[in-house]
């Protein structure tokens, strides 16, 4: 009889685990924050080929609030290690093919989600890694992540069998779930300023800092002008054509 109940408990545990894996969206929607390492283990230097920056950018594009593991976290994200996911890239490459997967793990190191494999046959590492990363992130389009206002893990048991409880903190105002416009550009730091890239990712603007944080000297292709903040992520690019001032609205996420 003991063996029967032991087998029954194992089957229940396997069934519960398979349900969680079969519906990763239900689990991921509990999490608002994702932490991206400043350096991936398979690369030699931090943000090599800008893979860490692009990983953060793509996760933000799909609705997560993302920080590097070297960032100072706001109290809402720093108060409890189990209210966020931890991103990583798994590389399985050879001299002919570059393959990448993105994984999201919880604070117990359980793998919550793994993307489909993105691959590239490009010979240049920089091009190949970026192309494979862009391909693997297409999995998030079908995942359709949307934060549900939960707080991550609450009293769940991980692989180690240790009980995890949510720390009691004062309730914080919920962040409005704003869908990022497809035309939104993402800022990446460069020397003396930023470059603005789209979701391909392709560089659209190059910005140089001025004495004002709300004004940049901007270049878009052959056009030179200024990028001026209008608040709430909205900017305008102003330049002259044949003596006439031209103004273009730009949505930027820094």
C-alpha positions as CSV (number, residue, x, y, z in Angstrom):
1,X,0.0,0.0,0.0
2,X,2.9,2.4,0.8
3,X,4.3,1.8,-2.6
4,X,1.0,2.6,-4.2
5,X,0.7,5.9,-2.4
6,X,4.3,6.8,-3.2
7,X,3.7,6.1,-6.9
8,X,0.5,8.1,-6.8
9,X,2.3,11.1,-5.3
10,X,5.0,10.9,-7.9
11,X,2.4,10.9,-10.7
12,X,0.6,13.9,-9.2
13,X,3.9,15.8,-9.0
14,X,4.8,15.0,-12.6
15,X,1.3,16.0,-13.7
16,X,1.5,19.3,-11.9
17,X,4.9,20.0,-13.3
18,X,3.9,19.1,-16.9
19,X,0.8,21.5,-16.6
20,X,3.1,24.4,-15.7
21,X,5.5,23.6,-18.6
22,X,2.6,23.2,-21.1
23,X,1.3,26.6,-20.2
24,X,4.3,28.9,-19.8
25,X,2.3,32.0,-20.5
26,X,0.2,31.5,-17.4
27,X,3.4,31.4,-15.4
28,X,5.3,34.2,-17.1
29,X,2.3,36.6,-16.9
30,X,2.9,36.5,-13.1
31,X,6.2,38.4,-13.6
32,X,6.8,42.0,-14.3
33,X,10.6,42.2,-14.1
34,X,13.4,40.5,-15.9
35,X,17.1,40.7,-15.1
36,X,19.6,40.4,-18.0
37,X,23.2,39.7,-17.2
38,X,25.8,42.3,-18.3
39,X,27.8,39.4,-19.7
40,X,26.7,36.1,-21.1
41,X,28.8,33.1,-20.1
42,X,29.6,31.9,-23.6
43,X,31.1,35.3,-24.6
44,X,34.4,36.8,-23.5
45,X,33.5,40.4,-22.7
46,X,30.4,42.3,-21.3
47,X,27.8,43.1,-24.0
48,X,30.0,41.5,-26.7
49,X,28.4,42.1,-30.1
50,X,25.8,44.1,-28.1
51,X,23.8,40.9,-27.4
52,X,23.0,41.9,-23.9
53,X,21.7,45.3,-25.0
54,X,19.6,43.7,-27.8
55,X,18.3,41.1,-25.4
56,X,17.1,43.8,-23.0
57,X,15.7,45.8,-25.9
58,X,13.7,42.8,-27.3
59,X,12.3,41.9,-23.8
60,X,11.2,45.5,-23.3
61,X,9.6,45.5,-26.8
62,X,7.4,42.5,-25.6
63,X,6.3,44.3,-22.5
64,X,8.7,43.3,-19.6
65,X,10.4,45.8,-17.3
66,X,14.0,44.9,-17.7
67,X,17.2,45.7,-15.8
68,X,20.8,44.6,-16.2
69,X,22.2,42.7,-13.2
70,X,24.6,45.6,-12.7
71,X,21.8,48.2,-12.4
72,X,20.6,49.8,-9.2
73,X,17.1,48.4,-8.9
74,X,14.0,50.4,-7.7
75,X,12.5,49.2,-4.4
76,X,9.6,47.5,-6.2
77,X,12.0,45.3,-8.1
78,X,14.7,44.9,-5.4
79,X,12.5,44.0,-2.5
80,X,12.0,40.4,-3.3
81,X,14.3,38.2,-5.5
82,X,11.3,36.0,-6.4
83,X,9.2,38.6,-8.1
84,X,11.4,38.6,-11.2
85,X,12.8,36.3,-13.9
86,X,16.4,35.9,-15.0
87,X,17.2,35.8,-18.7
88,X,20.0,33.9,-20.3
89,X,21.1,32.8,-23.7
90,X,22.0,29.2,-24.5
91,X,24.4,29.0,-27.4
92,X,24.9,25.8,-29.4
93,X,27.1,26.8,-32.3
94,X,29.7,25.3,-34.6
95,X,31.8,26.6,-37.4
96,X,28.9,26.2,-39.9
97,X,25.9,27.3,-37.9
98,X,25.1,29.7,-35.0
99,X,22.2,28.6,-32.8
100,X,20.7,30.5,-29.8
101,X,17.9,30.0,-27.4
102,X,16.7,32.5,-24.8
103,X,15.7,31.1,-21.4
104,X,13.8,32.6,-18.5
105,X,14.4,31.2,-15.0
106,X,12.8,32.0,-11.6
107,X,14.6,32.6,-8.3
108,X,14.7,28.8,-7.7
109,X,16.5,28.3,-11.0
110,X,13.5,26.6,-12.5
111,X,13.4,27.1,-16.3
112,X,10.0,28.9,-16.8
113,X,10.3,29.4,-20.6
114,X,12.6,28.6,-23.5
115,X,12.3,30.0,-26.9
116,X,12.5,28.1,-30.2
117,X,16.0,28.0,-31.6
118,X,17.2,30.9,-33.7
119,X,19.9,30.2,-36.2
120,X,22.2,31.8,-38.7
121,X,24.8,30.6,-41.2
122,X,26.5,33.9,-41.5
123,X,30.3,33.6,-41.1
124,X,30.9,36.9,-39.2
125,X,30.2,36.4,-35.5
126,X,28.6,39.8,-34.9
127,X,26.1,39.3,-37.8
128,X,25.4,35.7,-37.0
129,X,24.7,36.2,-33.3
130,X,22.4,39.2,-33.9
131,X,20.5,37.4,-36.7
132,X,20.1,34.2,-34.5
133,X,18.9,36.4,-31.6
134,X,16.3,38.2,-33.7
135,X,15.0,34.8,-34.9
136,X,14.8,33.2,-31.5
137,X,12.9,36.2,-30.1
138,X,10.1,35.6,-32.6
139,X,8.8,33.1,-30.1
140,X,7.6,35.9,-27.9
141,X,5.2,37.0,-30.6
142,X,3.1,33.9,-30.1
143,X,3.7,33.9,-26.4
144,X,1.7,37.2,-26.1
145,X,3.0,38.1,-22.7
146,X,0.8,40.4,-20.5
147,X,1.6,41.1,-16.9
148,X,-1.4,40.1,-14.7
149,X,-0.6,42.1,-11.6
150,X,0.7,39.2,-9.6
151,X,4.0,39.1,-7.7
152,X,5.8,36.1,-9.1
153,X,6.3,33.1,-6.8
154,X,4.1,32.9,-3.8
155,X,4.7,30.0,-1.5
156,X,5.7,27.7,-4.4
157,X,8.1,24.9,-4.0
158,X,11.1,24.7,-6.4
159,X,13.3,21.8,-7.2
160,X,15.2,22.1,-4.0
161,X,11.9,21.6,-2.0
162,X,12.4,24.9,-0.1
163,X,9.3,26.9,0.6
164,X,9.4,30.4,-0.8
165,X,7.2,33.1,0.8
166,X,6.5,36.6,-0.5
167,X,8.0,39.4,1.7
168,X,5.3,41.8,3.0
169,X,5.8,45.2,1.4
170,X,3.6,48.2,1.1
171,X,1.4,48.0,-2.1
172,X,2.9,50.0,-5.0
173,X,0.9,51.6,-7.7
174,X,0.4,49.3,-10.7
175,X,2.1,50.3,-13.8
176,X,-0.2,50.8,-16.8
177,X,0.3,48.0,-19.3
178,X,1.3,50.1,-22.3
179,X,1.9,48.4,-25.6
180,X,5.0,49.6,-27.3
181,X,4.3,51.0,-30.8
182,X,6.0,49.2,-33.6
183,X,7.6,52.5,-34.6
184,X,9.2,53.0,-31.2
185,X,13.0,53.3,-31.4
186,X,15.4,52.1,-28.7
187,X,18.3,54.1,-27.4
188,X,21.7,52.4,-27.1
189,X,24.6,54.3,-25.5
190,X,27.6,55.2,-27.7
191,X,30.5,57.6,-27.2
192,X,29.1,61.1,-26.5
193,X,25.5,60.1,-27.0
194,X,23.2,57.4,-28.3
195,X,22.1,55.5,-31.4
196,X,18.4,54.8,-32.0
197,X,17.6,51.4,-33.4
198,X,14.4,49.9,-34.6
199,X,13.3,46.3,-33.9
200,X,15.2,44.8,-36.8
201,X,17.6,46.1,-35.2
202,X,18.8,48.8,-37.6
203,X,20.4,52.2,-36.6
204,X,18.0,55.0,-37.6
205,X,19.4,58.0,-35.8
206,X,22.8,58.9,-34.2
207,X,22.6,61.4,-31.3
208,X,25.2,63.6,-29.7
209,X,24.7,65.1,-26.3
210,X,24.3,68.9,-25.7
211,X,24.3,70.9,-22.5
212,X,20.5,70.1,-22.2
213,X,19.2,66.5,-21.5
214,X,16.2,67.3,-23.6
215,X,18.1,68.3,-26.8
216,X,20.4,66.2,-28.9
217,X,22.3,66.9,-32.1
218,X,20.8,64.3,-34.5
219,X,21.7,62.7,-37.8
220,X,19.4,60.5,-39.8
221,X,21.0,59.4,-43.0
222,X,22.2,62.5,-44.8
223,X,19.9,64.8,-42.7
224,X,21.4,66.7,-39.8
225,X,19.3,68.6,-37.2
226,X,18.2,68.4,-33.6
227,X,16.1,65.9,-31.6
228,X,14.0,67.7,-28.9
229,X,12.0,66.1,-26.1
230,X,8.3,66.7,-25.9
231,X,7.8,64.5,-22.8
232,X,6.5,61.0,-22.2
233,X,8.9,59.3,-24.7
234,X,7.9,61.7,-27.5
235,X,10.5,63.6,-29.4
236,X,10.7,65.7,-32.6
237,X,13.5,65.7,-35.2
238,X,13.9,69.1,-36.7
239,X,16.0,69.9,-39.8
240,X,16.0,72.2,-42.8
241,X,15.3,71.3,-46.4
242,X,15.7,74.1,-49.0
243,X,15.4,76.7,-46.3
244,X,12.2,75.3,-44.8
245,X,12.0,73.8,-41.3
246,X,10.8,70.1,-41.3
247,X,9.5,68.5,-38.2
248,X,9.2,64.7,-37.7
249,X,7.7,63.1,-34.5
250,X,9.8,60.3,-33.1
251,X,8.9,57.8,-30.3
252,X,12.0,56.8,-28.3
253,X,12.5,54.4,-25.3
254,X,15.7,55.2,-23.4
